[in-house]
Amino acid sequence: MGRKRFDEMSCAIAQTLNQVGDWWTLLIVRDAMKGARRFSDFHESTGIAKNILTDRLNKLVDNGIMVREEVGVRGQRQEYVLTERGEALFPILMAMQQWGDKWIYGDGDVPIEVFDNRTGETLAPIQVANESGQEVTHRELGSRERSSGSMREAG
């Protein structure tokens, strides 16, 4: 049985899950951000079965999140590189990292400390802010449907 798809749902979260909502997919993207490029790199770091890895890499390429680059003798070896679209997943992964650090490991017991290579500083907590820079929580969040260039309040 395949996983549920959300093709008919008019929701950016649902549509994003269609493209990267599989746990292996985000681990592959995580490893690409850490420098993995070859099939063997992803296989070694995740332990994913080769057939599943092939499927997920193909989907990432089909969805424009990664591209295949030929290296060495043409057709003999490929590397997988994140596109701008793939790089844009960085804040999502960092938000997941910070959530897991706090709610799974507890702030004092994190297995991996993430920091800025340029300064050595740890990352500030990810926050959602409005255009003025003011933090917004789900309690202050509103939404409205867009229709033909005009906006109308969502129910």
C-alpha positions as CSV (number, residue, x, y, z in Angstrom):
1,M,0.0,0.0,0.0
2,G,1.5,3.4,-1.0
3,R,1.4,6.4,1.1
4,K,-1.5,8.9,0.9
5,R,-1.1,11.7,-1.6
6,F,-2.7,15.1,-1.2
7,D,-3.0,16.1,-4.9
8,E,-6.6,17.5,-4.5
9,M,-5.8,19.5,-1.3
10,S,-5.4,23.2,-1.9
11,C,-2.8,23.6,0.9
12,A,0.9,24.4,0.6
13,I,1.7,22.1,3.5
14,A,-0.1,19.2,1.9
15,Q,1.5,19.9,-1.5
16,T,5.0,20.1,0.2
17,L,4.3,16.7,1.9
18,N,3.6,15.3,-1.6
19,Q,7.2,16.2,-2.6
20,V,9.2,15.7,0.6
21,G,6.9,14.1,3.2
22,D,8.6,10.7,3.3
23,W,11.1,10.3,6.1
24,W,13.8,9.0,3.8
25,T,13.4,11.9,1.5
26,L,14.3,14.5,4.2
27,L,17.2,12.4,5.4
28,I,18.6,12.4,1.9
29,V,18.2,16.2,1.7
30,R,19.8,16.5,5.1
31,D,22.8,14.5,3.9
32,A,23.0,16.4,0.7
33,M,23.3,19.6,2.8
34,K,26.1,18.0,4.7
35,G,28.0,17.3,1.4
36,A,26.8,13.9,0.3
37,R,26.6,13.7,-3.5
38,R,27.0,10.1,-4.6
39,F,24.5,7.2,-4.4
40,S,27.0,5.4,-2.2
41,D,27.2,8.4,0.2
42,F,23.5,8.4,0.7
43,H,23.3,4.6,1.1
44,E,26.1,4.6,3.6
45,S,24.8,7.5,5.7
46,T,21.1,6.4,5.9
47,G,21.3,2.6,5.6
48,I,18.3,2.8,3.2
49,A,17.7,-0.1,0.9
50,K,19.1,0.6,-2.6
51,N,15.7,0.2,-4.4
52,I,14.1,2.7,-2.0
53,L,17.1,5.1,-2.3
54,T,16.9,4.9,-6.1
55,D,13.1,5.7,-5.9
56,R,13.6,8.7,-3.5
57,L,16.5,10.2,-5.5
58,N,14.4,9.9,-8.7
59,K,11.5,11.6,-7.1
60,L,13.8,14.4,-5.7
61,V,15.1,14.9,-9.3
62,D,11.6,14.8,-10.8
63,N,10.4,17.4,-8.3
64,G,13.3,19.7,-9.0
65,I,14.8,19.4,-5.6
66,M,18.0,17.8,-6.8
67,V,19.7,17.4,-10.2
68,R,21.9,14.7,-11.5
69,E,25.3,15.7,-12.7
70,E,27.5,13.4,-14.8
71,V,31.0,12.9,-13.4
72,G,33.9,11.0,-14.9
73,V,33.1,8.9,-17.9
74,R,29.8,9.9,-19.4
75,G,27.0,7.8,-18.1
76,Q,29.3,5.8,-15.8
77,R,28.7,7.9,-12.6
78,Q,26.3,10.5,-11.4
79,E,26.2,12.8,-8.5
80,Y,23.1,14.4,-6.9
81,V,23.2,18.1,-6.2
82,L,20.6,20.2,-4.5
83,T,18.9,22.9,-6.6
84,E,17.8,26.2,-5.2
85,R,14.5,24.6,-4.5
86,G,16.2,21.9,-2.5
87,E,18.4,24.4,-0.6
88,A,15.3,26.3,0.4
89,L,14.4,23.3,2.6
90,F,17.2,24.3,5.0
91,P,15.0,26.2,7.4
92,I,12.5,23.3,7.6
93,L,15.3,20.9,8.5
94,M,16.7,23.3,11.1
95,A,13.3,23.7,12.6
96,M,12.9,19.9,12.9
97,Q,16.5,19.7,14.4
98,Q,15.6,22.3,17.0
99,W,12.3,20.7,17.8
100,G,13.9,17.3,18.2
101,D,16.7,18.8,20.4
102,K,14.2,20.3,22.7
103,W,11.3,17.8,22.8
104,I,13.0,14.5,22.2
105,Y,16.5,14.9,23.7
106,G,16.0,17.8,26.0
107,D,18.1,20.9,25.6
108,G,21.0,19.6,27.7
109,D,21.3,16.1,26.1
110,V,21.4,16.8,22.3
111,P,23.5,14.3,20.4
112,I,24.8,16.8,17.8
113,E,25.4,20.5,18.3
114,V,24.8,22.6,15.2
115,F,26.7,25.8,14.8
116,D,27.8,28.5,12.4
117,N,31.2,27.5,10.9
118,R,32.1,31.2,10.4
119,T,31.7,32.2,14.1
120,G,31.3,29.1,16.1
121,E,28.0,30.3,17.5
122,T,25.0,28.0,17.9
123,L,21.9,28.8,16.0
124,A,19.2,31.0,17.4
125,P,15.8,29.2,17.7
126,I,13.8,29.3,14.5
127,Q,10.9,31.7,14.8
128,V,8.1,32.8,12.5
129,A,7.8,36.5,12.2
130,N,5.6,39.0,10.3
131,E,7.1,41.5,7.9
132,S,7.9,43.9,10.7
133,G,10.0,41.2,12.4
134,Q,7.5,40.6,15.3
135,E,7.2,37.0,16.3
136,V,3.9,35.3,15.3
137,T,2.6,32.1,16.9
138,H,-0.2,29.9,15.7
139,R,-2.6,31.9,18.0
140,E,-2.0,35.1,16.0
141,L,-2.0,33.5,12.6
142,G,-4.7,34.2,10.1
143,S,-5.2,32.9,6.6
144,R,-7.2,33.9,3.5
145,E,-7.8,32.3,0.2
146,R,-6.5,34.0,-2.9
147,S,-8.8,34.2,-5.9
148,S,-8.1,36.0,-9.2
149,G,-5.7,38.4,-7.7
150,S,-8.1,39.5,-4.9
151,M,-8.1,38.2,-1.4
152,R,-11.1,37.0,0.6
153,E,-11.2,35.9,4.2
154,A,-11.0,32.1,4.7
155,G,-13.8,30.5,6.8
